[in-house]
């Protein structure tokens, strides 16, 4: 087994098989929508096939916004009058609990992995950080006056808070999500209401309702680079999917401002109805729909000619709009008539009205499925195929499509969890490959991946995914943010060591995925890979690991996961653990330079669990501030408790932890003194220490 390279510089040291079922044309699962009922304090579950309310979930007084987490199993709803966030179990369609937050919570957004949720509290001028898994509040971050909206940078590193009533001008608070503190304040126009990130992910646009303008923010530098005037009372924007165009909804001037984003140039104003509130676009960017709260209708826009094509009468005060995934129906919430209008997009007319009974301020549906990986690939007919992704439902269906000969086969999978499905590969004679996708009952479809038919030679050894410091064998778990070793046979992979940050997710022709998502690599070879595990493992109890090398992806290896899985690094040349003298941190403890009783040492390990602040995936741990572990670490020397002065991440490293400890004054002497690290219920491998 290849041992990790040892380099010291300052404190841096591093390194189910199921039966195949063909489906009829009509999928059996229900097409579901959710309406936030502000006046009745509920989330109304809508059966969109029957076009009726099928369930009412009480969530608290005056709910404002609903966020469905990436797992599609849980939703969070802000309750403005109760000053809390309601937790909804979407499977049972019941209230599962509440989390206290600040005053008058409104807008909320979740991290891409679903671990953290950020809540804007308009009444107390702060943001609450929630642990979405533990369902607890972690921190409160003060911001400027009336935070009305929150948004996250594409990489999740920064949270942007829109402060509507800041004086003398509106502001955007920029929060470092890792450190949970404000690191900058951007001055924008008067009464900002929205921070919208363009599809290109490099620029954001701030809608300034009070100054009839839009501010431009460079997300690379977090600086305001300019602004431009629009219509009166702008309230929101919508983007074309290609990121070339933006449309600003002007509530007071009853118009839409069309903007060319390549030049931030105004293309023109499109008249619509009275008091426009919301706008959605078709995926191809050809048409737009605008809800007109004052004239009780929806305007259909031809965006090529930038003209209003027609109006569609709805209920009273149409507000929130949503297109279904197939773009067959448009849903409009009607505040005044307490209903949802169902508009047939093909005939441009209302075909149904769903009574809500209260004031529906938001309409939403499940997250669309994401397909990241097929494992193994290639695979043969009759073999088990794992599909890794996100937002997968128990009612998901897997579709296989071939072109030569043409076939379309739908298969009922085994649901593993929200990130995984398993199917038996159907027999499709005459085809060399198939396009595979995941379908949801509401019409949402995942990305399409190509499955080659055949056999795979790349494989992970059974039990070959282990913590990469002490190499304790499976079923000993792994944990998040740690170094892990993956052993097997990976043809075509070259031996290569990552040389700089950010760490690559492809190295030597290899890629290691956890539930389909590639992870940063340290070292590659044909038989062993060293990888930094994703932080989202802190929220999981198991994970599926696969290796892609060349044009092949291995079968998945299921691995146990726990919050901490400590392992102590060993120095192969000395046979001792990775200890250095704290007074001389670049000098290893050896038999010729042993530790002394009462001396302070630094021990290097991995798998010690969560820290604050966290390191960013693939990036070095902070060097300007320490990142201590959140759970206490204990160390025994020959069975005696050692005083632990610090445990946390090694600055400027990735996946590496350090423990600063004192050798007990009563420690025995010798070259084979046992040292064990314990975190929670898990203890590390036994490391050897030389003591004199």
N, C-alpha and C positions, 0 to 999 in steps of 0.2 A: 504494500500500500504506500503510495507517495505521501510523504509527510509535508506539511505546509512549509514554505520557505521562512527562514527567520532572519529578520533584518531589524536592527535597533537604531533609532535616531531620535534622541530626546526621549519623549514618552511614546513615540510611534513604534509599535511592534505589529508586523502584520502578515498578515496574511488574509353472477347474477345473470347469468344467462336467462333470457326471457323468450317467450314465444312470439314469433313474428306475426303481426296482425296488419292486414291491409284495411285501410279505412274507407268508409263510404264517402260520398261527396260532401255530406253535411257533417261538420265536426261536432262531437257531442257536448263539449264544454260550453259554458255560458259566456257570452260577450258582456263584459261588465264595465260600468263606468261609476265614478264617484262624484257626488256634488256636495260641496261644503255649504251647509245650511246655517247661515249666520244668525237668523232670528230664532230658530228653534234649538240651537246648540247641538247640532248633530251633523254627522256625515250620512248622506242618503246614498245607499247602494242601488245602482240602477241596472236593471236587466234590460240591456239594449236590444235584445232580440224581441222581447215582449213589450218593450218600451213602457216600463213601469218601475216604481220603487219596490225593490224586493226585500230590503232590510233598512232599518234606521238604527244608527249607532250613536248614542248620546256621548258627546265628547266634552261638554262644558259650555259656559256662557260666551256667546259671540265668537265662535271660531272664525279665524281669518284665513288661514292657509293650510293646505295639506301637502305633505311631502312623503312620497312612497320611496322607501329605501331600495337600494339596488337589488336586494334579495327578493323583492316583490312579496314578502311575507309580512312586513311590518310597515305601518305608516305613522307619521307624527303629525299632529294637528295643533296649531297654536290657539289657545283660548284667551282672548283679550281681557275679559272681565275676571277670569279666575287666576290670571297670572301664572299659568302653567302650560305645559305641552302634554296633550293626551297621546297615549300610545295605543294604537289600534292593531289588533291581530287580524290580518286580512284573510286568513284561512278560516277562522271561526267567526269572523265579522263581529267581534266583541271588543269592548274597551278592556285593555290589558293593564292599564295603570296610568298615572300622571307623574310628571316631573316638574317641580316648582322652578320657575325662572324669574325674570324681572317683571316690571310693570308694563302692562299692555303689549304683550308679545305679538308680533305680526309676521314679518317675513322670516323664512328659514331656508337653509340650504345644507346639504350633506356632502361630506367628502366622497370621492369617487369609490372608495372601498366600503362606504357605509359605516365606518367606525365612529366618526364624529359628525355632529350636527351643530350648526351655528344659528342662534336665534337672536333677531333684532328686537329689543325691548324699547318701544317708542316712548313709554311713560317714564322709565328710569334712566334713559340715555346710556344704555350699555348693551353689550352682547353677551349672551350666555353660551358657553361651550358645553355641549352634552356628549357623554359617552353613550352612543346609541345602543351598544351591546349590553352594558351594565344598566342602562336606563337611569343614569344619574348625571347631575350637573358637576362639571369639573372646574370651571372657572367663570368669573365675571370680568369683562373687560370694559372699562369706561370709554365712551366715545363722545362725539359732539351731540348737539341738540336734535332730538327726534330722528333716531335712526329708522328709516322707513323701508330699507331694502338691504339685503346682503347678497354678495356674489363671490365666487372663488376663482382665482387664476387657474388656467388650464392645468398646471402642474400641482395645484392644491397648496402651494407654498404661501400664498397671500389671500387674505380675506378682505374684500372691499365693502365698506359700510357707507351707505348713502345717508347723510345727515341733512334732513330737509330744512330745519329751522336754524341752522348755524348763522351767526351774525358776525360781520356784516354781509357775508356771502355764504352760499352753501359749500359744504365740504365733503370729501371722501376720506374716511379713516382707512389707512392701510395697516392691516394687522398681520404680523408674522405668525402663522398658524402653529408652527413648531414651538415658539416661545410664548405664544398667547399674549402678545403685547403690541401696542400701536407703535409702528416704526416710521410712520409718515402721515402727513395730512395734506391732501390736495385741495386747493381752492378752485371751485368751479362757479357756475352761475347761481342765480337765485332759485331757491326752492327746488333742488334736484329731486327727481322721483325715481330714476332708473339708472342702473349701471349695467349696460348691455355689452357683452363681448361678441365681436364679429366672428363669423365662421372661420376666418383666417387665423384666429386665436392670438394675434399679435397686437390688436388694438381694441380698446373699449370706447364706448360712446355714452356720455352722461347726459340724460335728458333734463334740461333746466326749465321747469314749468314756469317759474317766475320771471325769467329773463328772455323767454322765447328763443332759446338757443340750445345747441348741443356742444358739449366740450369733448375734445379728443384726448385720449389717454394712451400713451405708449406703455404696454404691459412689460416690455423689457426693462425699462428704466423707472416705471411707476412715476411718470411725469406727465403733466398736462402740456400738450404740444400745440394746442390751438382750439378754436371754436368757430362755429358758423351759425347764422341766424336761420330760423325756420318759421313756421306759422305761429299763431297765438295759442298759448296754453298747451304746449306739447306734453303728452302724458306717457307715451311709450313708443317703442320702435319695433320693427320687424325686419329681418334680413332675408335676402334670397339665399338659397342653399349653397350657391357657388361663391357667396361672399362678395359679389360685385356690387350689389345694390342694397340700400337701406331705405326704409319707409318710416317717416315720423308721423305719428297720429297727433293732430293738432285739435284739441277739444274745443277751444274757443273760436277758432276761425273756420271750423267745420271743413277741414281739409287734410290731405295727406301730402307731406313733402317728400318727393323722390330725390334720393341722393346717390350719385356715382361715387362709390367708396375708393376707387382707384385714385381719384383726385380730390375726394371730399368736396365734390362740386354739386350744387343744387341743379337738378334737371327740370324741376317744375312743381307746380302745386295741382293736386287733383281734388276737385270739390266732391264732398260726400254728404251724408245726412247731418242731422243736428246732434251735437255733442258726441262725436265719435269716441269710443272707449278702448277698443281692442282691434287688432288686425292679425290675420294669419295668411300665409301664402301657400299655394300649392308647391310641391317639391320642385317642379320644373321652373318655378318662378314666373309662370305666364299669368296667373290670376291671383288676386288678393280678395279677401273678404273683410269688411269693416263693420263692426257693430256700432249702431247709432243710437245711443241711449235716449236722446231727446226726440227722435222721430220714429222710434219703435220699429226699426227695420235694419236690415243688413245690406250694405252696398257691395255689389260684385264689381271688381275693377279689372280691366284689361291692362296689365302692366307693360305690355309691349307698346301700346299706343298711349298709355297713361291717361285713360279715360274711364269714367263710370259707365259700365255696360247696362246694369239694371239694379233695381232694389227689390228686396224680398221682405215682405211684411212678417214680423215675428210677434212675440208677446210684448208686454210693456217693459220698457227700459232694458233692452238687451245689453249684456255686459261682457262676460267672458266667452271667448270663442275657442273651439278645438275641432280640428279635422281628424276623422278616424284614419287609421294607418293606410287604408286602401283609397282614401280620398273619395269615398262614396257618399259620406254623410258629414255634415257640419253641425256641431252642437253649440247652441247659444243659450246661456243662462239669462233668464228674464227676472230682474230684481223686482219690478213692479207687479207682475202677474204671477210671481212665485212658481216658475215653471222652467223647463228646458225645452226649447224648440229643436226639433230634428229636421234638418234641411237636406233634401236629396240634392247633391251637388250636380247630378246629371240632368235633372229637370229644373233646378233652381227654384224649388218651392218647398214649403214646410209640409212634411208628410206625417208628422206626429208631434204632439205636445205632451210632455211628461209632467204631471202636476208634482210639485215638490212640497208644498204646504208652508214653506218658509222662504227666506231670501237666499237664493243660491249665488254665492259670490265667486265660486270656482268650480270648474268641471275638469276632471282628470281621469286618466286610465293607467293601467299597469305599464311599467317600463317595458320597452321593446327588448326582445331577447338579443343578446350579443353572443356570437359564436367565434371563439378564438382559436380553437385547435381540434383536430381529429387525431386520435391516438388509439392504435397504431395507424400509421400511414406510410406505405401501402397496407391494405388489409384484404383478406379473402372472403368470399361468400360463406356465410355461416359462422364467421368469427365474431367476437365481441368488439364493438367499437365504442370508445368513450368520446363524448363531445363535451369539451370544456368551454365555459363561457361565463355569462352573468345574466341575472334576471330571468332564469329559466323556471317555468311553472310546472307543477305536477300534471297539468293538462296540455303541456307542450307536445307537439308532433314533429317527427323528423321526416324530411322529404329528400328522396333520392331522385335525381333527374339525369338521364343520359340522352345524348343526341344521336349516337350511332350504336344500336338502333334507338329510336326515340321511345323513352319510357318515363313515367312519373309515378313513383311508388311512395306512399306515405306509410310510416311505421310508428306504432305506439311504443315509446321508449320506457325504460325503467328510470324513474326520477331519483337521482342520487341526492341532490341538494340544489340550491338555487344556482350553483355554478357547474353542475354536471348532469349529463344524461348518458345512459348506455342503451345500445340497440344491437340486434343481430344484423349483420350486413346481409341484405337480401340478394338473392341470386339474380343477376342481370346478364345473361349469356350474350356474348358478342361485343360487350362494352369493355373498354380498357380503363375507364374511369367514370366517376359520377360526381355531379355537383350536389353538395349536401347543404341543407339549410334547416333552421328550426322555425316552426310556425306556432303562433299563439292564436287562441280562439277569437281574439278581437281583430285579427287580420295583420297584426305586427309580424314581421318576418326578419330573421337575422341576416347577417352577412352570408355570402355563399362561399364555401370552401370546397376544393376539389379533392376527392378521395381517389387515389390510384388503387387498382385491383392487383393484388399480388401478395408477396410475403415481405417481412421486414427483418433485416439482420441486426439492426441496432437494438440494444436492450439494456435495461437497468437490472443488475443482479438482485435477486430476491433479498430483501432486507438491506439493500445497498445504499439507502439514503440515511445517513447518520450525522450526528453533530460532529463538527469538524475540528474539535480541539482534543477531546479525550477518546473519540471514536467508540463511544459506548454502543453496543449492538442493539438493533431492533429487538423488541418493541420499545426500547427507550425512545422517548419522543424527541422532536426538534422544536424549536420555538422561533418567534419572529425576530428579525433584525440581527441574525446570527450567521456564523460561518458554518456551512454544511458541506459534507463530502458526498458525492454521488458516484458510485462505482458501477461498472458494467463494461460493455463493449460498444464503442462508438467509432465505427470505421470512418476514416477520412479526417478525423480531428487531429490537429497538430498540437504539440506542446507549446503553450504560450502563457506568459504571465502578464496580467493587466499592469499597465505602467503609469496610469494617470487617472484622475477623477474628471468627470463622472465615470464610474466603472461601466464597461460595455455590457450589453445584454447578449452580445454575440462575440465569441472569442475562440480563435483557432478553428473556426468552422463549426462551433457547437453553440447550442442555445438550450438553457434549462428553464422549464416552465413549471409554475405552481398553479394548478387549476387553469392552465392555459395562458397565464400571463408570464412573459419572460422576466427573469430576475438577473441582477448584476453578477457578473462572473469575475473571480479572482485568478483562477488557474485552469487551464484546459490540457487534456491529454487523451489518448485513445482509450484509456481504461478508467480514468478518474477525473472528476470535475469538482472544483471548489466554487461555491456560490454563496451569495448573501441572500438570506431568506426575506421575503416581503414582510413589511410591518403588519399587513392585514392578518397574518397568522396569529397575532395576539387575540383575535376575535374568533378563532376557529379551534376545533378539536381534532381535525384531520385534514389532509390535503393530498391531492393527486399530483405526482411529479412525473414529468416526461422529458426526454432529451431529443432534440432535433439536431441531426448532423447530416450535412449534405442535403439530399432530398428525401430523407427518411425521418419519421418520428417514431420513437419507441412506444411500447405499451406503457400504460401508466403504472406507477408504483404507489400504492396507498400507504401513507405515513401518518403515524400518530403525532399530534401537536398538543403542547401544553404551554401555559404562560411563561414558564422557565424550564430550561433543560440544560443545566450547567455542565460545562466541560472545561478542564484545565489543559492548557497547551503543554506539550512535552518537548524537551530539547533532545533530539535524537543523538547528538554527539556526546552528551553528558549523561543521558538516562535520567536526568532530573526534570522537575517541573520548570515552567517558564517563570522564574523569579528573578528580579533584579534588586539591587540595593537601592533603597529610596534616596540615600545620600549621593549615590552614583548611578543614576537611572539607566545609563547605557552599559553598565557592567552586570553580567549575569552572575547569579549565585552558582558556584561550582564547588567541587570538592577541594580545589586549591584556593578558592576564595569563598569560604562558606559564610552562612549567616551566623550571627551571634545572638545569644539569648537577649531578649529585650529589644533587638534591632527592628527597625521599621523596614518592611519589604514591600515591593510591588509584585503582585501576582497577576498574570495575564490569562484570561479565560474567554469563553463565549457562552451565549445562551443564558444570560443572567436576567432576562426579562425586560419589561418596559422601563424607559427612562424619561426624565423631563429635564430639558427638552429632548425630543426624539431627534435622531439623525434622519436626514432625508435619504431615501433609497438611492444607493449608488453614489452618494455624496459623502464627504468626510464629516465626522462628528464635529460639533462646534469647538473652536479653539479659544474663543474669548470668554466662554462660560462653561462651567462643569455641567455634565449631564448625569446626575446620580440615578441609581435604580430606584424604582418606586416601592419595591418589596425588599425588606431587610435581607441581607446576605450574611450567613454565618460561616466561619472557617474554623476547623479543628486541626490542631497540630498534635499528632500522636494521641488523638482523642481529647485533648484539652482545648477549650475555647480560646481562640486568639482574639484580641481586640481588633475590630474592623473599623478603621478610621474613615474609609471612603470606599464606595463601589459604584462604578458607572462606566460610561464609554471612554475609550482612549481618544483624546483629541486628535483630530486630523487623521483618523482611521475609519474603517468601515467594518462593522460586525465584531469588533474587538472591544473587550471590557478589561478594566483594571480594578484590582482590589488592593487597597493599601492597608496593611495589617502589621501588628506587632507580634514578634515571636514570643510566646509565653516565657517568662523568666524561669519557670520550672521545666521547660522543655528538655527532653533527653538530648544528648549529643550523638552524632553519628552521620553517616552518609546516606541513610535510608529511612529518614523520618517521614512518616505518612502525613499528608495534608489532604483534606477533603473539603469541598465547598458545597454548601446546602442552600437552596432557595425554595421556600415552601416545602413541599413534600419530596422534592427531587434532590439527590446528592450526586456530585460529580464522580468521575474516575478518581482513583487515588494517585496523587502526584507525590514525588519523592523530593525531599529537601535535605541539604547538607547543613548541619548545625554544629558549631563548636562553642 
